[in-house]
Amino acid sequence: MNGALWGCFAALGWGAADFMARFSTRALDARSVYAMVVLVGSVVLTVWVFAADLPLKASLPGLALAALHGFAVVVMSVLL
């Protein structure tokens, strides 16, 4: 698939999450809503990865990128 199409999907997903979070933060606190957004996104991504039935291979560069991604998510969450 084209990278621009994936970018559009990502933008639609984040926009939908922001739209839904705007209304749900009125009923709950923002931290709970953010935690649910991260949890639902993680579950959906995990299901997608396993549904694709691709072999999962652990490599040193891949693990380094995963650790960097985790660190970036933590920094993003703190800055949010």
C-alpha positions as CSV (number, residue, x, y, z in Angstrom):
1,M,0.0,0.0,0.0
2,N,1.0,3.5,-0.6
3,G,2.7,5.4,2.3
4,A,0.3,8.4,1.9
5,L,-2.7,6.0,2.3
6,W,-1.3,4.7,5.5
7,G,-0.7,8.2,6.7
8,C,-4.3,9.1,6.0
9,F,-5.4,6.0,7.9
10,A,-3.2,7.1,10.9
11,A,-4.6,10.6,10.7
12,L,-8.2,9.4,10.7
13,G,-7.5,7.1,13.6
14,W,-5.9,9.8,15.7
15,G,-8.6,12.2,14.8
16,A,-11.4,9.8,15.7
17,A,-9.6,9.1,19.1
18,D,-9.3,12.8,19.8
19,F,-13.0,13.3,18.9
20,M,-14.1,10.5,21.2
21,A,-11.8,11.5,24.0
22,R,-13.2,15.1,24.0
23,F,-16.6,13.8,25.1
24,S,-15.4,11.0,27.3
25,T,-13.0,13.3,29.3
26,R,-16.1,15.3,30.4
27,A,-17.3,12.1,32.2
28,L,-14.0,10.7,33.3
29,D,-10.6,12.2,34.0
30,A,-8.1,12.6,31.1
31,R,-5.6,10.0,32.4
32,S,-8.2,7.3,32.4
33,V,-9.3,8.1,28.9
34,Y,-5.7,8.3,27.7
35,A,-5.0,4.9,29.3
36,M,-8.0,3.4,27.5
37,V,-6.9,4.8,24.2
38,V,-3.5,3.3,24.5
39,L,-4.9,0.0,25.7
40,V,-7.4,-0.3,22.9
41,G,-4.8,0.6,20.3
42,S,-2.4,-2.0,21.7
43,V,-5.1,-4.7,21.7
44,V,-6.2,-3.9,18.1
45,L,-2.6,-3.9,16.9
46,T,-1.8,-7.2,18.7
47,V,-4.9,-8.8,17.1
48,W,-3.9,-7.5,13.7
49,V,-0.4,-8.8,14.0
50,F,-1.5,-12.3,15.0
51,A,-4.3,-12.3,12.4
52,A,-1.8,-11.6,9.6
53,D,-0.1,-14.8,10.7
54,L,3.4,-13.5,9.9
55,P,6.4,-15.0,11.6
56,L,7.7,-12.9,14.5
57,K,11.5,-12.7,14.5
58,A,13.5,-11.1,17.2
59,S,16.6,-9.4,16.0
60,L,19.0,-6.9,17.7
61,P,18.0,-4.0,15.5
62,G,14.3,-4.8,15.9
63,L,14.6,-5.0,19.7
64,A,16.5,-1.7,19.7
65,L,13.7,-0.1,17.7
66,A,11.1,-1.6,20.0
67,A,12.9,-0.2,23.0
68,L,13.2,3.2,21.3
69,H,9.5,3.2,20.5
70,G,8.7,2.4,24.1
71,F,10.8,5.2,25.4
72,A,9.2,7.6,22.9
73,V,5.7,6.6,24.1
74,V,6.7,7.2,27.7
75,V,8.2,10.6,26.8
76,M,5.1,11.5,24.7
77,S,2.8,10.5,27.6
78,V,4.7,12.6,30.1
79,L,4.7,15.6,27.8
80,L,1.0,15.2,27.1
